[in-house]
Amino acid sequence: MRKFVISAVFGAVLAASAVVGSAFAAGDAVKVEGQDWSFSGVFGKYDKKQLQRGFLVYKDVCAGCHGLRQVAYRNLLEIGLTEEAVKEYAAEFEVPAGPNDDGETIVDGELLVRPAKLSDKMVPPFANEQAARVSNSGAFPPDLSLMTKARMNGPDYLYALLTKYEEEVPEAFLKEYKEKHGEEFVLPEGMSFNHVFPGYQIAMAQPLSEESVEYEDGTEPTLENHAKDVTAFLNWAAEPELEARKSMGVKVMIFLLLLSVMLFALKKRIWSDVH
Amino acid sequence: MSDVQWKNPVVKWVDERLPVFSLMHHSTVGYPTPKNLNYWWNFGSLALTCLIIMIVTGIFLAMSYTPHASMAFDSVERIMRDVNYGWLLRYLHANGASMFFIVVYIHMFRNMYYGSYRAPREMLWFLGLAIYLAMMATGFLGYVLPWGQMSFWGATVITNLFSAIPLVGDDVVTWLWGGFSVDNPTLNRFFSLHYLLPFVIFALVALHLWALHVVKSNNPAGVEIKSEEDTIPFHPYYTIKDLYGIAIFMIIYLAFVFWAPNFLGHPDNYIEANPMVTPPHIVPEWYYLPFYAILRAFTADAIIYIPFGWFFITPKLAGVIAMFGAIIVLFFLPWLDTSKVLSAKYRPVFKQFFWIFVINVLILGYCGAKSPTDTLFGIKLEIVSQVATFYYFAHLMVLTPLIGWMEKTREVPNSIAAAVTKPTKTEEA
């Protein structure tokens, strides 16, 4: 048994070093505060009411510039929206409808379109990167489908990003920056100051503030709540399988623990005549 | 071989024409295994388990994956979202690769600790190294397939290593890419090769097992099997022990799959490949990090580079030579180790140097993960990786033979049976 414990410890150390290595491999991510998420932890689950509020924030604020191209309208049913509401929402967008019976996709210089259906992927706000840059003074608002997975500590980072804007660059920051880098921090024209965005300057103006969105379920429309809800929604958009994954995990672990206890007992018994 | 009398008429009929049942019997029930193997000997069967999981999940993933530069990223997301249990398949496959490497690294360190590479097991060791090399290639090719930022830039950096080859380097790289940059032809061929290599690994594993069954397992005592007293049949003793090990392994592996599936990956790989945007830090997967550190240790002003400079070898080529050399040198280990004793259990000096070597490899891994300008204990990583690289080769090429000659070893037991009964009262296994 002693040997087994040593083996297990060594294995764990090696695994841990791999973990540490990979964490470091992600580079110099800015340290962000950890938040309490209903979906974190072993038994984590999404709070559907929160996802619906988050969708509201996305729809009213983010969707103007940021797409969710990996998500289909039908997926929105999973967060508890009614089929009617989703159909109505989808119909606000247009998708290419061609070719028609004559094999044309463009008629009189106009692309043939139809309203989007449940089965369509969510329509991005801009046709392509160039169009997006033209409308955003050169900046490119990224697609948000995978944003929480594409950043270190995704949800915590996103929440911090949305809440850590400053209208003026703080004096304390300027001082600290100069001490560290030996030069003045200059915020370029058109950029906003943000504590956690790499380089401390971001092309996106502060998107959320108090009462950005009207909540219908009585939740306080504070900046923190908006940020939290939209982050939860975007985490769902990135990991819609999370609940299924974690609940399957619990069942599998219970099975495996029982199995290993029984296998260990069997091993003991089979080995009892050795020596 | 066919000393078994089969009672079942069907089995008997088949076996007389193709002795598969006799072969199975011979290599399980009839296969004598040292009775003193500890749990470190579980990692061989664990590695085979990993390989099978990787091949099975990989075949199903390939059914839904599209190897095209403009569709690969989205096809992976489709697997994650719309394919039934696609997320499970992909997370099993991605984390399975990491687990496979952890298991194989432990398997290799166990081999080095107990001197399992020594005569008569040199072929076994060579085949193991060949499997490891094929795994490295397969892992690299597979990481490119999701076509994320790290996929693309990792592929660019690693394929560019070949440009260090004198005279023909650039042509070789163009040939590897199938074009003038990493692009769709590169992705196509990488997919093809990523599907091929696991079956090459499988064939190498068959040879590895064949060689094992010729020379038989080494054991913690490092003495050969002398009589029947030393052995027990593989089945049922080691089949049950291996099964128990697999169950424990699955708990660790699946904990990653269900609760931290992206922990061992890089967030940048959830951003689609973009040739116009270079990530701030390009890092390979964790299992290549020690070699990545060796590669980067050879800068023009590094002391370890000086001898290469005499032969007009560029620092880049020196790094590439050292990186591949770090594995090539392992092939010579059976002769670099001059000790009469195999197992570190009876080699007090070597035992300590072994652990220093393990720590040195971990330090190299750390250096590979971080930027060369970062520090460890206040020392610049650039310097740390140069020293650690030097020590890696010094341990294998200088210290190993020297310790073998000079070390005063402890008394080795006469036989496996003697090793088991003598030292401890509470020998569990």
Chai-1 contact restraints between the chains, C-beta under 6 A:
chainA,res_idxA,chainB,res_idxB,connection_type,confidence,min_distance_angstrom,max_distance_angstrom,comment,restraint_id
A,M1,B,E428,contact,1.0,0.0,6.0,A-B,restraint_1
A,K3,B,N38,contact,1.0,0.0,6.0,A-B,restraint_2
A,F4,B,Y39,contact,1.0,0.0,6.0,A-B,restraint_3
A,S7,B,Y39,contact,1.0,0.0,6.0,A-B,restraint_4
A,S7,B,W40,contact,1.0,0.0,6.0,A-B,restraint_5
A,L14,B,I102,contact,1.0,0.0,6.0,A-B,restraint_6
A,A15,B,I102,contact,1.0,0.0,6.0,A-B,restraint_7
A,S17,B,L362,contact,1.0,0.0,6.0,A-B,restraint_8
A,A18,B,W286,contact,1.0,0.0,6.0,A-B,restraint_9
A,G21,B,W286,contact,1.0,0.0,6.0,A-B,restraint_10
A,G21,B,L289,contact,1.0,0.0,6.0,A-B,restraint_11
A,G21,B,G365,contact,1.0,0.0,6.0,A-B,restraint_12
A,G21,B,A369,contact,1.0,0.0,6.0,A-B,restraint_13
A,S22,B,L264,contact,1.0,0.0,6.0,A-B,restraint_14
A,S22,B,W286,contact,1.0,0.0,6.0,A-B,restraint_15
A,F24,B,A369,contact,1.0,0.0,6.0,A-B,restraint_16
A,F24,B,K370,contact,1.0,0.0,6.0,A-B,restraint_17
A,A25,B,V283,contact,1.0,0.0,6.0,A-B,restraint_18
A,A25,B,A369,contact,1.0,0.0,6.0,A-B,restraint_19
A,G27,B,P280,contact,1.0,0.0,6.0,A-B,restraint_20
A,G27,B,H281,contact,1.0,0.0,6.0,A-B,restraint_21
A,Q70,B,E77,contact,1.0,0.0,6.0,A-B,restraint_22
A,L146,B,Y270,contact,1.0,0.0,6.0,A-B,restraint_23
A,K149,B,Y270,contact,1.0,0.0,6.0,A-B,restraint_24
A,A150,B,P267,contact,1.0,0.0,6.0,A-B,restraint_25
A,A150,B,Y270,contact,1.0,0.0,6.0,A-B,restraint_26
A,A150,B,I271,contact,1.0,0.0,6.0,A-B,restraint_27
A,R151,B,P267,contact,1.0,0.0,6.0,A-B,restraint_28
A,M152,B,P267,contact,1.0,0.0,6.0,A-B,restraint_29
A,E241,B,W87,contact,1.0,0.0,6.0,A-B,restraint_30
A,R245,B,F258,contact,1.0,0.0,6.0,A-B,restraint_31
A,G249,B,F258,contact,1.0,0.0,6.0,A-B,restraint_32
A,V252,B,L254,contact,1.0,0.0,6.0,A-B,restraint_33
A,L256,B,M250,contact,1.0,0.0,6.0,A-B,restraint_34
A,L256,B,I251,contact,1.0,0.0,6.0,A-B,restraint_35
A,L259,B,A247,contact,1.0,0.0,6.0,A-B,restraint_36
A,S260,B,A247,contact,1.0,0.0,6.0,A-B,restraint_37
A,S260,B,I248,contact,1.0,0.0,6.0,A-B,restraint_38
A,L263,B,L243,contact,1.0,0.0,6.0,A-B,restraint_39
A,L263,B,Y244,contact,1.0,0.0,6.0,A-B,restraint_40
A,L263,B,A247,contact,1.0,0.0,6.0,A-B,restraint_41
A,F264,B,Y244,contact,1.0,0.0,6.0,A-B,restraint_42
A,L266,B,I240,contact,1.0,0.0,6.0,A-B,restraint_43
A,K267,B,I240,contact,1.0,0.0,6.0,A-B,restraint_44
A,K267,B,K241,contact,1.0,0.0,6.0,A-B,restraint_45
A,K267,B,Y244,contact,1.0,0.0,6.0,A-B,restraint_46
A,I270,B,P236,contact,1.0,0.0,6.0,A-B,restraint_47
A,I270,B,I240,contact,1.0,0.0,6.0,A-B,restraint_48
A,V274,B,K35,contact,1.0,0.0,6.0,A-B,restraint_49
A,V274,B,I232,contact,1.0,0.0,6.0,A-B,restraint_50
